[in-house]
């Protein structure tokens, strides 16, 4: 039995288009292949865990004796967004996609938003987050109206200059919007997008983004772990993704660098249960911005971080590395997430090396395996692999 599980989500680290990717407009996408060919990429320690031995992975060189067990996971839920992906990782499958608004939000909803918050609305279109403040930021500063925009994901995003709408006020507005966005308007996330700067050429988003998610409609592995008397620690935006449900302790981070630092510190701490880590920069800074070089460099940083963490692991510890969807930085048809398989790499002194679990249907394989390893009763999908990989 494991005492501690460290589950690290490389946000958007897809490894190739799923069979239904064309239905999502993502045929031929492959995040890993896009970055592996770049000179900034370095993946020797990822390779040791089995990354390049995975089914369907043709970039990189497979190793003869991987240290970890490994599987390629296919998403069972109808989506390719952060919320749906993480919920499935935690054991909650979503048969229906969350609502999206490719033509903007209905006027009746915006009228209700204005009546509730007192703020008028600008934009109301799918937009890139950096482009929208360039194109609407000056009008926002002049009029005080809020920039409301969306994307291909199920999101309602509110951008505001910090000198016009103080950050706490923006958070309050997002909470009011979250209360409105239910039922047919129940988007996965309301996102606060504060920015600063003097004009369209210098407007820059700040790190004080905050997400307001739907509450998961059913219990996940997090609730099961808590019910068993063990700890659940959310690092990064995990609390936001699950609206706090099942999260005992939250450690917010500003990005990958701080997230990795916090995770390394947790390795030195006594606890029993799950540390659930999200590394958001892969997606937010590099995937959506179609920055292949930046994505490859971020992957190299994680690769180089791995040995120090693995050295700190204690007897019985389990490390799991995965992703929640793809966001191929070389795919210029859109700047949205991409419907891709994700890796599932498992390592620990009680985990057999070199076990190829091949392709498994459902990210919930992770939830089942986490709970099996901690001996927590929770196997909603019945697809855990712990018995196949433990020594």
C-alpha positions as CSV (number, residue, x, y, z in Angstrom):
1,X,0.0,0.0,0.0
2,X,1.2,3.5,-0.8
3,X,1.3,6.2,1.9
4,X,1.7,9.1,-0.4
5,X,0.7,9.6,-4.1
6,X,2.0,12.6,-6.1
7,X,-0.2,13.1,-9.1
8,X,1.3,15.7,-11.5
9,X,-0.8,17.0,-14.4
10,X,1.2,18.6,-17.2
11,X,-1.6,20.8,-18.3
12,X,-2.3,20.1,-22.0
13,X,0.6,17.6,-22.6
14,X,-1.2,15.5,-25.2
15,X,0.6,12.7,-27.1
16,X,-1.4,12.4,-30.3
17,X,-4.9,12.9,-31.7
18,X,-7.7,10.6,-30.4
19,X,-9.8,8.6,-32.9
20,X,-12.6,11.2,-32.7
21,X,-10.3,14.2,-32.9
22,X,-11.8,15.2,-36.3
23,X,-15.2,15.8,-34.6
24,X,-13.5,18.4,-32.5
25,X,-11.6,20.0,-35.4
26,X,-8.3,18.5,-34.2
27,X,-7.4,15.8,-36.7
28,X,-3.6,15.2,-36.8
29,X,-2.7,17.1,-33.7
30,X,0.2,15.9,-31.5
31,X,1.5,18.1,-28.7
32,X,4.4,15.9,-27.8
33,X,5.6,15.4,-31.4
34,X,5.4,19.2,-32.0
35,X,7.8,20.0,-29.1
36,X,10.1,16.9,-29.3
37,X,11.4,18.1,-32.6
38,X,12.5,21.5,-31.2
39,X,16.0,22.1,-30.0
40,X,14.8,23.4,-26.6
41,X,13.3,20.0,-25.8
42,X,15.0,17.6,-23.5
43,X,13.2,14.3,-22.4
44,X,15.8,11.8,-21.2
45,X,14.2,11.4,-17.7
46,X,10.7,11.3,-19.2
47,X,12.0,8.6,-21.5
48,X,13.3,6.7,-18.4
49,X,9.7,6.6,-17.1
50,X,8.4,5.2,-20.4
51,X,7.2,8.3,-22.3
52,X,8.6,7.2,-25.6
53,X,7.5,3.6,-25.1
54,X,3.9,4.5,-25.1
55,X,1.5,3.2,-27.8
56,X,1.4,5.5,-30.8
57,X,4.4,7.6,-29.8
58,X,6.8,7.7,-32.7
59,X,9.0,10.7,-31.7
60,X,11.9,10.3,-29.3
61,X,13.7,7.0,-28.6
62,X,12.1,4.2,-26.5
63,X,14.3,2.8,-23.7
64,X,15.0,-0.9,-23.2
65,X,14.1,-1.0,-19.5
66,X,11.9,1.9,-18.4
67,X,11.9,2.6,-14.7
68,X,8.1,3.1,-14.6
69,X,4.9,1.5,-15.8
70,X,3.1,3.4,-18.5
71,X,-0.1,3.7,-20.4
72,X,-1.7,5.8,-23.1
73,X,-5.1,7.1,-21.9
74,X,-8.1,8.0,-24.1
75,X,-10.7,10.4,-22.8
76,X,-14.2,8.9,-22.4
77,X,-15.9,12.2,-21.6
78,X,-17.4,14.5,-24.3
79,X,-14.9,17.4,-24.1
80,X,-11.3,18.6,-24.3
81,X,-11.2,21.2,-21.6
82,X,-9.5,21.5,-18.3
83,X,-12.6,21.0,-16.1
84,X,-13.8,17.8,-18.0
85,X,-10.3,16.4,-18.2
86,X,-9.5,16.9,-14.5
87,X,-12.9,15.6,-13.4
88,X,-12.3,12.4,-15.4
89,X,-8.9,12.1,-14.0
90,X,-10.6,12.2,-10.6
91,X,-13.1,9.5,-11.6
92,X,-16.1,11.6,-12.8
93,X,-17.1,11.0,-16.4
94,X,-19.1,13.6,-18.3
95,X,-21.4,12.1,-21.0
96,X,-22.5,15.5,-22.2
97,X,-20.2,18.4,-23.1
98,X,-20.4,21.6,-21.1
99,X,-22.1,24.4,-23.0
100,X,-20.0,26.6,-25.3
101,X,-20.9,29.8,-27.0
102,X,-19.1,30.1,-30.4
103,X,-21.3,33.2,-31.3
104,X,-21.0,34.9,-27.9
105,X,-23.4,34.8,-25.0
106,X,-27.1,35.5,-25.4
107,X,-28.1,39.1,-24.8
108,X,-30.6,38.1,-22.2
109,X,-27.8,36.7,-20.1
110,X,-25.6,39.8,-20.6
111,X,-28.6,42.0,-19.6
112,X,-29.0,39.9,-16.4
113,X,-25.2,40.2,-15.8
114,X,-25.3,44.0,-16.1
115,X,-28.4,44.3,-13.9
116,X,-26.7,42.2,-11.2
117,X,-23.2,43.7,-11.3
118,X,-23.8,47.2,-12.6
119,X,-21.3,46.8,-15.4
120,X,-21.9,47.0,-19.1
121,X,-20.2,44.6,-21.5
122,X,-17.7,44.9,-24.3
123,X,-16.7,42.3,-27.0
124,X,-18.8,39.2,-26.3
125,X,-17.0,37.0,-28.8
126,X,-14.6,34.0,-28.8
127,X,-11.1,35.7,-28.6
128,X,-7.5,35.2,-27.7
129,X,-6.8,36.5,-24.2
130,X,-3.9,38.6,-25.2
131,X,-5.6,39.9,-28.4
132,X,-8.8,40.9,-26.6
133,X,-7.1,43.3,-24.2
134,X,-5.1,44.8,-27.1
135,X,-8.3,45.3,-29.1
136,X,-10.8,46.3,-26.3
137,X,-8.5,47.4,-23.4
138,X,-8.5,51.1,-24.2
139,X,-12.3,51.2,-24.6
140,X,-12.6,49.4,-21.3
141,X,-10.3,51.9,-19.6
142,X,-12.3,54.8,-21.1
143,X,-15.8,53.5,-20.4
144,X,-15.4,51.2,-17.5
145,X,-17.4,48.5,-19.3
146,X,-16.0,44.9,-18.7
147,X,-14.5,42.8,-21.5
148,X,-16.5,39.6,-21.7
149,X,-15.2,36.9,-24.0
150,X,-15.1,33.1,-24.5
151,X,-13.3,30.5,-26.5
152,X,-13.9,27.0,-27.9
153,X,-13.9,25.9,-24.3
154,X,-16.8,26.2,-21.9
155,X,-15.7,29.5,-20.3
156,X,-17.0,33.0,-19.4
157,X,-14.0,35.2,-19.1
158,X,-14.0,38.7,-17.6
159,X,-11.0,40.9,-18.4
160,X,-10.5,44.2,-16.5
161,X,-7.7,46.7,-15.9
162,X,-6.6,46.6,-12.3
163,X,-6.7,50.4,-12.0
164,X,-10.3,50.4,-13.3
165,X,-11.6,47.4,-11.4
166,X,-9.7,46.5,-8.3
167,X,-8.8,42.8,-8.1
168,X,-11.1,42.0,-5.2
169,X,-14.0,43.7,-7.0
170,X,-13.2,41.7,-10.1
171,X,-13.3,38.5,-8.0
172,X,-16.7,39.6,-6.6
173,X,-18.1,40.2,-10.1
174,X,-16.9,36.7,-11.1
175,X,-18.7,35.2,-8.1
176,X,-21.8,37.0,-9.2
177,X,-21.4,35.7,-12.7
178,X,-20.8,32.1,-11.5
179,X,-24.2,32.3,-9.7
180,X,-25.9,33.3,-12.9
181,X,-24.2,30.8,-15.1
182,X,-26.1,27.6,-14.3
183,X,-28.5,25.3,-16.2
184,X,-28.2,25.9,-20.0
185,X,-25.7,28.6,-19.3
186,X,-23.6,26.4,-16.9
187,X,-20.2,26.9,-18.3
188,X,-17.3,25.0,-16.8
189,X,-15.4,28.0,-15.6
190,X,-15.8,31.7,-15.0
191,X,-12.3,33.2,-15.2
192,X,-11.1,36.5,-13.8
193,X,-8.5,38.0,-16.3
194,X,-6.9,41.1,-14.7
195,X,-4.4,43.1,-16.7
196,X,-2.3,46.2,-16.4
197,X,-0.5,48.6,-18.8
198,X,-0.8,52.1,-20.3
199,X,-2.2,51.4,-23.8
200,X,-3.0,48.7,-26.3
201,X,0.7,48.2,-27.0
202,X,1.6,47.6,-23.3
203,X,-1.4,45.9,-21.8
204,X,-0.3,42.7,-20.1
205,X,-2.2,40.1,-18.2
206,X,-1.2,39.7,-14.5
207,X,-0.7,36.5,-12.6
208,X,-3.8,37.2,-10.4
209,X,-6.1,35.1,-12.7
210,X,-8.7,33.2,-10.7
211,X,-11.1,30.4,-11.9
212,X,-14.6,29.8,-10.6
213,X,-15.6,26.3,-11.6
214,X,-18.9,24.4,-11.5
215,X,-19.1,22.1,-8.4
216,X,-18.6,18.5,-9.5
217,X,-22.0,16.9,-9.6
218,X,-20.8,13.7,-7.9
219,X,-18.1,12.7,-5.5
220,X,-14.6,12.1,-7.0
221,X,-11.5,10.3,-5.7
222,X,-10.8,13.4,-3.6
223,X,-14.0,12.9,-1.6
224,X,-13.2,9.2,-1.2
225,X,-9.7,9.9,0.0
226,X,-11.0,12.4,2.6
227,X,-13.7,10.0,3.7
228,X,-11.0,7.4,4.4
229,X,-9.3,9.9,6.7
230,X,-6.4,10.7,4.4
231,X,-5.2,14.1,3.2
232,X,-5.9,15.8,-0.2
233,X,-3.5,18.6,-1.1
234,X,-4.2,20.7,-4.2
235,X,-1.3,22.5,-5.8
236,X,-1.8,25.2,-8.4
237,X,-5.4,25.6,-9.8
238,X,-6.7,22.2,-8.5
239,X,-8.9,23.9,-5.9
240,X,-10.5,26.1,-8.6
241,X,-11.1,23.2,-11.0
242,X,-13.0,21.3,-8.3
243,X,-14.6,24.4,-6.7
244,X,-12.9,23.2,-3.5
245,X,-14.9,19.9,-3.3
246,X,-12.8,17.2,-1.8
247,X,-9.7,19.5,-1.3
248,X,-8.4,19.6,2.2
249,X,-5.5,21.9,1.7
250,X,-4.7,24.3,-1.1
251,X,-1.3,25.7,-2.2
252,X,-1.8,28.3,-4.9
253,X,1.1,28.9,-7.3
254,X,2.1,31.5,-9.9
255,X,3.1,28.9,-12.5
256,X,5.3,25.9,-13.2
257,X,8.4,27.1,-11.4
258,X,6.6,27.7,-8.1
259,X,4.5,24.5,-8.6
260,X,7.6,22.4,-9.0
261,X,9.2,24.1,-6.0
262,X,6.1,23.4,-3.8
263,X,6.0,19.8,-5.0
264,X,9.6,19.2,-4.1
265,X,8.9,20.7,-0.6
266,X,5.9,18.4,-0.1
267,X,8.2,15.4,-0.7
268,X,9.9,16.4,2.6
269,X,6.7,16.7,4.5
270,X,4.9,14.0,6.4
271,X,1.4,13.3,5.2
272,X,-0.7,10.4,4.1
273,X,-2.9,10.7,1.0
274,X,-2.7,12.6,-2.3
275,X,-0.8,15.6,-3.5
276,X,-2.6,16.7,-6.7
277,X,-0.5,19.1,-8.8
278,X,-1.4,21.1,-11.9
279,X,1.4,22.8,-13.9
280,X,-0.6,25.4,-15.9
281,X,2.1,27.1,-17.9
282,X,2.3,24.4,-20.5
283,X,-1.3,25.3,-21.5
284,X,-1.7,28.9,-20.5
285,X,1.6,30.4,-21.6
286,X,2.7,28.1,-24.4
287,X,-0.1,25.9,-25.8
288,X,-2.7,28.5,-26.4
289,X,-0.1,31.0,-27.6
290,X,1.2,28.5,-30.0
291,X,4.7,28.9,-28.7
292,X,6.5,25.7,-29.6
293,X,9.9,26.9,-28.3
294,X,8.4,27.9,-24.9
295,X,6.5,24.7,-24.6
296,X,9.6,22.6,-25.4
297,X,11.7,24.6,-22.9
298,X,9.0,24.1,-20.2
299,X,9.0,20.3,-20.9
300,X,12.8,20.4,-20.5
301,X,12.5,22.1,-17.2
302,X,10.1,19.5,-15.9
303,X,12.4,16.7,-17.3
304,X,15.4,18.2,-15.4
305,X,13.3,18.5,-12.2
306,X,12.4,14.9,-12.1
307,X,15.6,13.3,-10.7
308,X,15.7,15.6,-7.6
309,X,12.1,14.7,-6.8
310,X,12.6,11.0,-7.4
311,X,15.6,11.0,-5.1
312,X,13.4,12.5,-2.3
313,X,10.7,9.8,-2.7
314,X,10.2,7.7,0.3
315,X,9.5,3.9,0.5
316,X,5.9,3.4,-0.6
317,X,5.6,6.7,-2.4
318,X,4.1,6.7,-5.9
319,X,4.7,9.3,-8.6
320,X,2.1,9.6,-11.4
321,X,2.6,12.0,-14.4
322,X,-0.3,12.7,-16.8
323,X,-2.2,15.4,-18.6
324,X,-5.8,16.6,-19.0
325,X,-6.0,17.2,-22.8
326,X,-3.8,18.5,-25.6
327,X,-3.0,22.0,-26.8
328,X,-0.7,21.4,-29.8
329,X,1.4,24.6,-30.1
330,X,2.1,23.8,-33.7
331,X,-1.6,23.6,-34.7
332,X,-2.4,27.0,-36.1
333,X,-6.0,26.3,-37.3
334,X,-7.1,27.4,-33.9
335,X,-5.5,28.4,-30.6
336,X,-7.8,26.1,-28.5
337,X,-7.2,22.8,-26.7
338,X,-6.8,19.7,-28.9
339,X,-8.5,16.3,-28.5
340,X,-5.5,14.1,-27.7
341,X,-4.5,11.0,-25.8
342,X,-2.5,11.7,-22.6
343,X,0.4,9.8,-21.0
344,X,0.1,8.0,-17.7
345,X,3.5,7.3,-16.2
346,X,3.8,5.6,-12.8
347,X,6.9,5.2,-10.7
348,X,7.9,4.1,-7.2
349,X,9.8,1.5,-5.3
350,X,6.7,-0.7,-5.2
351,X,5.9,-0.2,-8.9
352,X,7.2,-2.6,-11.5
353,X,9.3,-1.1,-14.2
354,X,8.7,-1.7,-17.9
355,X,5.1,-2.6,-17.7
356,X,3.4,-1.5,-20.9
357,X,-0.3,-1.1,-20.1
358,X,-1.0,-0.1,-23.7
359,X,-4.0,2.1,-24.4
360,X,-6.7,2.4,-21.7
361,X,-10.2,3.9,-22.3
362,X,-10.8,6.6,-19.7
363,X,-8.7,9.0,-17.7
364,X,-10.6,7.5,-14.7
365,X,-8.0,4.8,-14.9
366,X,-6.0,7.3,-12.8
367,X,-8.6,7.8,-10.1
368,X,-9.1,4.0,-9.7
369,X,-5.3,3.4,-9.5
370,X,-4.7,6.2,-7.0
371,X,-7.4,4.8,-4.7
372,X,-6.3,1.3,-5.1
373,X,-2.7,2.3,-4.2
374,X,-3.9,4.1,-1.1
375,X,-6.4,1.3,-0.3
376,X,-9.3,3.7,-0.4
377,X,-12.7,2.3,-1.5
378,X,-13.5,4.1,-4.8
379,X,-13.6,2.4,-8.2
380,X,-16.4,3.9,-10.2
381,X,-15.0,3.0,-13.5
382,X,-13.4,-0.3,-12.5
383,X,-10.4,0.3,-14.6
384,X,-7.5,0.7,-12.1
385,X,-4.2,-0.9,-12.9
386,X,-2.5,-1.0,-9.5
387,X,-2.7,-4.8,-9.3
388,X,-1.0,-5.0,-12.7
389,X,2.0,-2.8,-11.8
390,X,2.7,-3.3,-8.1
391,X,5.5,-5.6,-7.1
